[in-house]
Amino acid sequence: MLLMLLVFAAVVALDQGTKALVTTRLTEGAATTGTVFGARLRHVVNRRKPWGSVAGVRLMAITWLVLVVGGCVIAGVFDKPAAYVAIGATMAGATGNLIDGMSRHAVTDFIDLRVWPVFNVADAAIVGGIAFILVSAVRVI
């Protein structure tokens, strides 16, 4: 369980840190001319639903709470270090985007692969964590 908390803290810090760096270094809509780790950086702000409404953000907070409780239950079932990493990353990604949504009523995205919509560290953590959980669940069944 400690591993899950460490991953959670690290991913939230990385997500919030990279979003802060992008917002201070690139104006909204601007992109880098070069690439960083093979990806172009482009500052995009997602103001669409649910971030624009109080009810939407409230629903996201409730969904986040359900995710955290479900993650803890799943962690107890799998009881493997890799599951702790995946669950911690998933919960951290949801938390990072929820922090943006609640504080700014928008989410900052910046990783532009040019063949996929622009995303952020939190999005990658959510997708990677859930993919690992699903693969692990299929192996158990």
C-alpha positions as CSV (number, residue, x, y, z in Angstrom):
1,M,0.0,0.0,0.0
2,L,2.9,2.3,0.7
3,L,4.1,1.8,-2.9
4,M,0.7,2.9,-4.2
5,L,0.9,6.1,-2.1
6,L,4.4,6.8,-3.4
7,V,3.4,6.3,-7.0
8,F,0.3,8.5,-6.4
9,A,2.4,11.3,-4.9
10,A,5.0,11.1,-7.6
11,V,2.5,11.2,-10.5
12,V,0.5,14.0,-9.1
13,A,3.7,16.0,-8.5
14,L,4.9,15.3,-12.1
15,D,1.6,16.1,-13.6
16,Q,1.1,19.4,-11.7
17,G,4.8,20.3,-12.2
18,T,4.7,19.8,-16.0
19,K,1.4,21.6,-16.4
20,A,2.8,24.6,-14.4
21,L,5.9,24.6,-16.6
22,V,4.0,24.5,-19.8
23,T,1.6,27.3,-18.7
24,T,4.5,29.5,-17.8
25,R,6.7,28.8,-20.8
26,L,4.1,28.5,-23.7
27,T,1.2,30.8,-24.3
28,E,-2.1,29.1,-24.9
29,G,-2.1,27.6,-28.5
30,A,1.6,27.9,-28.9
31,A,3.8,24.9,-29.7
32,T,7.5,24.0,-29.7
33,T,9.3,23.8,-33.0
34,G,11.3,20.8,-31.8
35,T,10.3,17.6,-30.0
36,V,10.9,16.5,-26.4
37,F,11.2,12.7,-26.1
38,G,9.7,12.4,-29.6
39,A,6.7,14.5,-28.9
40,R,5.9,18.1,-29.7
41,L,4.7,20.3,-26.9
42,R,1.6,22.3,-27.6
43,H,-0.3,24.3,-24.9
44,V,-4.0,23.4,-25.1
45,V,-6.6,24.3,-22.5
46,N,-9.7,22.0,-22.3
47,R,-12.6,24.1,-21.1
48,R,-15.3,21.8,-22.3
49,K,-17.7,20.0,-20.0
50,P,-17.6,19.0,-17.2
51,W,-15.1,21.7,-16.3
52,G,-17.3,24.6,-17.1
53,S,-20.1,23.8,-14.7
54,V,-20.2,23.4,-10.9
55,A,-22.5,20.4,-11.3
56,G,-20.0,18.8,-13.7
57,V,-17.1,19.3,-11.4
58,R,-19.2,18.0,-8.4
59,L,-19.9,14.9,-10.5
60,M,-16.2,14.5,-11.3
61,A,-15.4,14.7,-7.6
62,I,-17.9,12.0,-6.7
63,T,-16.5,9.9,-9.6
64,W,-13.0,10.4,-8.2
65,L,-14.1,9.3,-4.7
66,V,-15.6,6.1,-6.2
67,L,-12.4,5.5,-8.1
68,V,-10.3,5.9,-4.9
69,V,-12.5,3.5,-3.0
70,G,-12.6,1.0,-5.9
71,G,-8.8,1.3,-6.3
72,C,-8.2,0.4,-2.7
73,V,-10.5,-2.6,-3.0
74,I,-8.8,-3.7,-6.2
75,A,-5.4,-3.2,-4.5
76,G,-6.5,-5.5,-1.7
77,V,-7.6,-8.2,-4.1
78,F,-4.5,-8.2,-6.3
79,D,-2.0,-7.5,-3.5
80,K,0.9,-7.3,-5.9
81,P,3.5,-4.5,-6.3
82,A,2.7,-4.0,-10.0
83,A,-1.0,-3.6,-9.1
84,Y,-0.1,-1.0,-6.6
85,V,1.8,1.0,-9.2
86,A,-1.0,0.8,-11.7
87,I,-3.7,1.7,-9.2
88,G,-1.6,4.5,-7.8
89,A,-1.0,5.9,-11.3
90,T,-4.7,5.7,-12.2
91,M,-5.8,7.5,-9.1
92,A,-3.1,10.1,-9.4
93,G,-4.0,10.8,-13.0
94,A,-7.6,11.4,-12.0
95,T,-6.5,13.5,-9.1
96,G,-4.2,15.7,-11.3
97,N,-7.0,16.4,-13.8
98,L,-9.5,17.0,-11.0
99,I,-7.1,19.5,-9.3
100,D,-7.0,21.4,-12.6
101,G,-10.8,21.2,-13.1
102,M,-11.6,22.4,-9.6
103,S,-9.0,25.2,-9.5
104,R,-9.1,26.5,-13.1
105,H,-12.3,25.1,-14.5
106,A,-10.2,23.7,-17.3
107,V,-7.5,21.1,-17.9
108,T,-4.1,21.9,-19.4
109,D,-2.9,19.4,-22.1
110,F,0.5,19.6,-23.8
111,I,1.8,16.3,-25.2
112,D,1.2,16.4,-29.0
113,L,1.9,13.2,-30.9
114,R,0.2,14.7,-34.0
115,V,-1.7,11.4,-34.5
116,W,-3.7,11.6,-31.3
117,P,-5.5,14.4,-29.4
118,V,-3.2,16.5,-27.2
119,F,-3.0,15.0,-23.7
120,N,-1.1,15.4,-20.4
121,V,0.8,13.3,-17.8
122,A,-2.4,12.6,-15.9
123,D,-4.2,11.3,-19.0
124,A,-1.3,9.0,-19.7
125,A,-1.2,7.7,-16.1
126,I,-5.0,7.0,-16.3
127,V,-4.8,5.1,-19.6
128,G,-1.6,3.2,-18.6
129,G,-2.9,2.3,-15.2
130,I,-6.3,1.1,-16.4
131,A,-4.7,-0.9,-19.3
132,F,-2.4,-2.7,-16.8
133,I,-5.3,-3.4,-14.4
134,L,-7.4,-4.8,-17.2
135,V,-4.6,-7.0,-18.5
136,S,-3.9,-8.3,-15.0
137,A,-7.7,-9.0,-14.4
138,V,-7.8,-11.0,-17.7
139,R,-4.8,-13.1,-16.5
140,V,-6.5,-13.8,-13.2
141,I,-9.8,-15.0,-14.8
